[in-house]
Amino acid sequence: MSRPEYIPLSDAAVRAVAGAASRHAALIEDAFNVLIETPGGGVSISGDAKSRAGAKLVVAALAAQADSGGEITEADVRVAIGNARAGTGKSPAGLPSGRRGQVAPRTPGQARYLDALNKCELVFGLGPAGTGKTFLAVAHGAGLLLRGEVDRLIVSRPAVEAGERLGFLPGDLTEKVDPYMAPVWEALTDILGVDQFRRRREKGEIEVAPIAFLRGRTLSHAFVIVDEAQNTTRLQMKMVLTRIGEGSRMAVTGDPTQIDLVNASDSGLAHAVSLLEGVKGVGVNRFAAEDIVRHPMVERIVRAYDADAAKRGRAI
């Protein structure tokens, strides 16, 4: 190896690059065939020039995230490694900051998803729980709203497993639907803050619309999120997709393996993707178990179910 290269860093950045039990440093070492040491006040990188250059991109990205107050996880390290290998040291622009810092993709699959959201008018995000498909769609839509690129953020979600049976719930429309929208409200509150979220919702800039209530409307100059779309019927899905109006974009998210409809074959999500994949302006992003960014146990659970389905010869 050539002479080590020393990079001065803050204490927080050094801890982020090293990681618990030096796990982050080990990931970088394996990725670029370098040796990383922390002699104090920074990190030392040993390796050939090309290897050091890649590792330095990762160190710089992690240090910037740590110095801005962000929490660094192994998923962040893997994304930084992927970006460095691809020749980019940064995440897609346009995402707002949440309570835990700048919103950014944490896996290559999430990065591809955000790229599709930036480029396509209609994007399908398919995959298991915990992959960030809804949160990132909400973050992207919030960014568009904050920059004035859309006038409204509209979120729609099937309220129950086999239709829009809302009559038994007490209260007005908003009160009936809110319990089903909790994951979306949590994401918006995390990104916008409680006060701004409340103000924009009261002004109609953020709207909740049960799928049945979209019929007959034209949604113009809006970013529309259709969440839990695996529980829409084929007719509902066609109706929702044809609501897109001038200046609007749409993200449709769901897990085709978690259909709660009485007749699973009537699910509109997989059917729509089979018809529209490859159509101009349509993006399809499929998340996998390695894109799960919740507790590591979630990834292990998903992999176990996938293995069982494969063993039984069932397509997922």
Secondary structure, DSSP 8 states (H G I E B T S, - for coil): ----EEEE--HHHHHHHH-GGGHHHHHHHHHHT-EEE--SSEEEEES-HHHHHHHHHHHHHHHHHHHTT----HHHHHHHHHHHHTT--S--S---EETTEE----SHHHHHHHHHHHH-SEEEEE--TTS-HHHHHHHHHHHHHHTTS-SEEEEE--SBTTB---TTS-SSHHHHHGGGGHHHHHHHHHHH-HHHHHHHHHTTSEEE--GGGGTT--B-SEEEEE-SGGGSBHHHHHHHHTTB-TT-EEEEEE-TT---SSSGGGBHHHHHHHHHTTSTTEEEEE--GGG--S-HHHHHHHHHHHHHHHHTT---
